[in-house]
């Protein structure tokens, strides 16, 4: 007997019928003798519908008012799920983010949780109630409603698991777990039984999309074991935790990839200390996310800075750099679109030299030109031609034997 | 320059286009130099849609969870109206009921306001902002979300007008004002320029439906002048206030009526002190509303109690009375359905004896049998056959010369 936090995403609660189904899932856990806190997202496409409604009124909505609007989505779900649990004979009570004690900074649209006061929820759990909490939302100290940004409901669930010292946090979603790579692209992709927080973080950041990086970070910091599993099927999911005893013999755990990548090169920059910070602070202040950054200096003491961005950000990026031309004093800007990023991730890399080299030779063997490289202790990312992305992922998946079950499993 | 509270009902804010139109109305008032607080209801049929959604999950929803669900409706409207005002270049900020400082008792579904703390709103008004507040909702001292029940948005508006010592509270609705009777039934029905709180209270209680009685009571207690007016048209509405200097020569101010009335008679009751209280406490405890009550004692010391109810409550009423037969010791129950209630209302009646008599003779002249009568200082109600309702209203409207403009106007 312990405390379990469960999180159900928008698809899982997309209709009254599905909410009844989710109620059964929650009750199963309660019947095992656990205290259960359930975190839910807005129903199906309801958030999109609210955004569309605001779009009929203004093209540049105030973020405060947008938060006011969007947080109604989860509020609808919590009340319906509480009603479903009661209808099935269980005591339940719902709480919005502010009622649940989720305090955030005053950063509308993308607030970070600054504090959680779980006393009210503890009291209700001790009274035997199932507690249903609205994901994705909180409030500032002075009661302004905020949202946590993308993946916010995952973050809410993990944050509560931490605050309540829960035994486990189950993330129910529309896939059955974390895969070695996207199963829609590589048919041999295999579900992992376990993965470490760091590996999951790299995969999450690389766009694997199952769990939000902020939620994984939170879980890592507070050592909350996560399980990513399907709300529709009963099979076990993927455990995300500190020690992955199983599958540890796998050097590479997964392959992440994304297309619509563009490389931008700023050529002929003077070799000044402030150049790097000027470029990237300026881009960041316009909300442009830069991914891989490479700097090289040529013989004539001129510097080239290359970085990768989403292709959709190209026009804005170029225009900002051109505005800064007089202060940056570069010679010219070049860009190349239709690129893709392919990354291998695995904590076994640290103790296995030569993994990057093996990756590069697989790519070379397949006639794939590597245009940018970035490495971390547990990851190697390459930028290649978008047309060759699937070939690269297939070849790497088979080279690193990801479709094989690990020996101990 | 003063403070004006405006309230817009669900039809007035039923779509993005209508919300833009409402924004114009609000801005007009702001441009006159006033500080403006706007109270809004949920958009169009959205409350009904939420109730339907809950109905798919349970037939007996918890009132707490239903409040959680329904209050999202107004929260959507406040954010959209604030966005619309900003889009038109005005500073605006939205508040839910709990944010706006509306404290209620813990009576989910039908809470009364216990306190209003308008400091936050005053501050924002002084900063030049238009403040948009969610009607119909509040929160208990410990932060449970509650709703104020039917007509709750009217009550919110009037309560804020009182708390802010507003100069005026404008109730925008889908009719152009308060009429002498329902203009859909009597074609000569005339819009009143002014009406007193007490008259409005009687008309509201009698089903005229434009303003909720609780809101009128509140306005009367705090002497807030109300104006009932159309959100679509620019014409003046009806002023509701203490002194109605205009039209004071009218003895009868309006005629209210409703059908689907049933008379129930409990016959042969022993003449005991507790009989009345037993019957009506029992019915009240089942949530059954009794309207007119008449008691008469016959020669043999047996008592007859007759009362009127909504026809839809008849089966439950009979069944409850039958369960209590052994304690009440009555002989039999009779009932008559297909009845209607027709009432004349006017504060001039107090000083004009014979108004009731004149009403009865008009009804008699038209061959209408009066089955029950109830009177107050400013009202006479009669229960008659439902088929004769329109004839009665027409005859009374013309007898009391309600289609004529008052001399002073």
Contacts between the chains, C-beta under 8 A, distances in Angstrom:
chain1	res1	chain2	res2	distance
A	16	B	53	6.3
A	16	B	56	3.7
A	16	B	57	5.4
A	17	B	56	7.9
A	19	B	57	6.6
A	20	B	57	6.6
A	50	B	76	7.1
A	53	B	16	6.3
A	53	B	76	7.5
A	53	B	80	6.5
A	54	B	79	7.5
A	54	B	80	6.6
A	54	B	83	5.9
A	56	B	16	3.7
A	56	B	17	7.9
A	57	B	16	5.4
A	57	B	19	6.6
A	57	B	20	6.7
A	57	B	80	5.7
A	57	B	83	4.9
A	57	B	84	5.0
A	57	B	87	6.0
A	58	B	83	5.0
A	58	B	84	7.2
A	58	B	86	6.9
A	58	B	87	4.1
A	61	B	83	5.3
A	62	B	82	7.2
A	62	B	83	6.5
A	62	B	86	5.8
A	64	B	93	7.5
A	65	B	79	4.5
A	65	B	82	4.8
A	65	B	83	5.1
A	65	B	86	7.4
A	65	B	94	6.1
A	66	B	79	7.2
A	66	B	83	7.9
A	68	B	75	6.4
A	68	B	78	6.7
A	68	B	79	4.0
A	68	B	82	7.5
A	68	B	94	5.5
A	68	B	96	7.7
A	69	B	75	7.5
A	69	B	76	6.1
A	69	B	79	3.8
A	69	B	80	6.8
A	69	B	83	7.9
A	71	B	75	7.6
A	72	B	72	3.8
A	72	B	75	4.8
A	72	B	76	5.4
A	75	B	68	6.4
A	75	B	69	7.5
A	75	B	71	7.6
A	75	B	72	4.9
A	75	B	75	7.6
A	76	B	50	7.1
A	76	B	53	7.5
A	76	B	69	6.1
A	76	B	72	5.4
A	78	B	68	6.7
A	79	B	54	7.5
A	79	B	65	4.5
A	79	B	66	7.2
A	79	B	68	3.9
A	79	B	69	3.8
A	80	B	53	6.6
A	80	B	54	6.6
A	80	B	57	5.8
A	80	B	69	6.8
A	82	B	62	7.2
A	82	B	65	4.8
A	82	B	68	7.5
A	83	B	54	5.9
A	83	B	57	4.9
A	83	B	58	5.0
A	83	B	61	5.3
A	83	B	62	6.5
A	83	B	65	5.1
A	83	B	66	7.9
A	83	B	69	7.9
A	84	B	57	5.0
A	84	B	58	7.2
A	86	B	58	6.8
A	86	B	62	5.7
A	86	B	65	7.4
A	87	B	57	6.0
A	87	B	58	4.0
A	93	B	64	7.5
A	94	B	65	6.1
A	94	B	68	5.5
A	96	B	68	7.7
A	96	B	145	7.6
A	98	B	143	7.9
A	99	B	143	5.6
A	99	B	145	7.7
A	143	B	98	8.0
A	143	B	99	5.7
A	145	B	96	7.7
A	145	B	99	7.8
